[in-house]
């Protein structure tokens, strides 16, 4: 099975793929989250895996924006413990480092460490890709923030391990597909909706979940970009869309919203509460 992911071999997304599917899967590197969605949508890969949110830096908005516009469905999730390392060429020392390269999320998760080093953060498209770049360009005064696996793959040296600002650093990934996933027990459902710009509209929309005793696990807003100060609401809740109470709640929600999109129902990650 071919699974698309954003980044180079050794990226955290690739680690999440192996954790979820096992070693027999074939990870397919992509330059961007958008490319993962597009390849999944046209069937060039069997599935895709994309980062959704991090416990330090929050939502990955590129993924949220693609969920809004793409026709793919969420069929699963995976939670990965992220341990960041400062990685450099074998000949480099910590005192040599003048700049640190990585994905914006990784730089943000290690902000205090970077400040303490007094080095310049440099944004790149990927964690493991930064390690690969430093090796190919022989950048003795540069280091990358990535996982230990990336250092192993590219024959680089870990200068320091566990540099994230907070120890309980987890990233939640979503598994996406062209098709709906099978119905499972202990599921979650993700939706996007918007409400009329009138008093009480959001209250009445969310009321349908309370009425059916459905537990919301996440709610977040994103600008519609079409009209100022109007928003899409991204909501995750417990239950499968084919369960009676969920079907009833979604039917009632449709009468209270101006836009509603069900992104998918899928099994909850076993590591969700870590």
Protein Blocks (a to p, Z undefined) as FASTA:
>chain_A
ZZddeddehiaklmmmmmmnojmbccdddfbfklmmmmmmnopafbdcddfbdfklopaf
klmmmmmmmmbdcfbdcdddddddddddfkbcfklpmbdcddfklmmmmmmmmmmnopac
dddfbfklmmmmmmmnopakbccdddfklmmmnopacfbghkafbfblcdddddddfbdc
dddehiaddddddddddehklmmmmmmmmmnopacfbdcdddeklaghiacdddddeddf
kbmklmmmmmmmmmmccbdcdfbdcdddfklmZZ
